[in-house]
Amino acid sequence: MKHLARVVALAAVALLPAAASAQAEEPHTYRGTVHNVQPGALDLITGVGYALRVVHIRTPATTVVARGSASLHVSELKPGDVVQADCRLTDAGLIAERIEQRDTR
């Protein structure tokens, strides 16, 4: 019985890093206005209650950028564009998986 309890305890400890990394990569969605675009990243102004905050989002080459059904490059986004960014949180910060430019008309 002690052996079984020890095996279960070791298995639980072995699963902790996997659970922590899964939590670190859960999806986050941000909606806001592009403040700044630079190679490999962009800054997004988002609203939280009555406050505004700037969120720094990394944009690797794998980031999908779209306007409707058209594909864009991140460099085509301009300050003032309204976007929705689907990101994952990693140890290196927010990484954009997909950015969709919204029509503001």
N, C-alpha and C positions, 0 to 999 in steps of 0.2 A: 504493500500500500504506500509506504514512504517513497518507493521508487517511482510509482505512478504520479504521486504529487510532485516529485522533483521534475519529472518529464513534462508535466503540464505547466509548471512554473517556467521552465526553460523555453518551452514553446511560446508562452505568452510574452516573455522578454524578447524573443527573436522576432515577434510580430510587431513590436513597438515601432521600430524605425520605418517599416512599411506603412503603418497607419499614419505616422507623422508626415511622411513624404506625400502620401495620398491627400492628406489635409492641406499640405502646402501647395498642391497643384489643383485645388478645386477651382472651378470657373468663377470669374468675377466679370460683371458687365458694368461699364461706365458709359453714361450719356453726357455729352457736354460739347463745349466749343473749343476748337483747336486754338491754342495760344501760340505755340511755336513748333516748327517742324525742323528737325536736324537729321543728319545721317544716322540711321539706326535707332531713332527715338522721336517721340513727340510729347509735348506737354498739353494736357487737356484741362480746361476749366470746368469743374463740376459744381453743382449746388448741393449742399447738405443743410436742409432746413433753411434758415435765413443766411447761412454762411456760404462763401465760395471757397473752393480749394483747388490747387493745381496738382494734378496727378501726372507723374512722369511715367511714361509707358515705353518700353523698348519695342522696336519693330524690326525683328530679324528678316532676312530675305524670304522666309517661309510665311510671313504675314500676308493674308489675303485681304486686299482692299477693293471695295466695290462701291459703285454708285448705281443703284437699281440692278440691271443685269450686266452692266459694263464693268470690266476690270480696270483698276487704276494702279498706279504705283504710289507708294507712300509720299514721294516727293511732289505729287500732284495735289496733295492736300494743302490748303492755305489757312493762315490765321483767320478766324471767323467762321470756318466751316463747322457745321453741326454734325457730329458723328456719334455712332454707337460702337464701342470697342469691347469685344469679347476677349478677356485676358485670363491668364493663369498666373498665380502668385508663386514665385520660385525664390530660392535663396538669393538670386541675383536681382530680384524685384519683379515688377509686373512685365509680362511678356504678352504682346498682342497676338492672338491667333487669327482674328478677323476684325476688320474695321469697315463699317458701312457708313458712307456719307449719306446723311438724311437730306431730303428735299425740304427746304424751308419756305417754299412759296405758299 
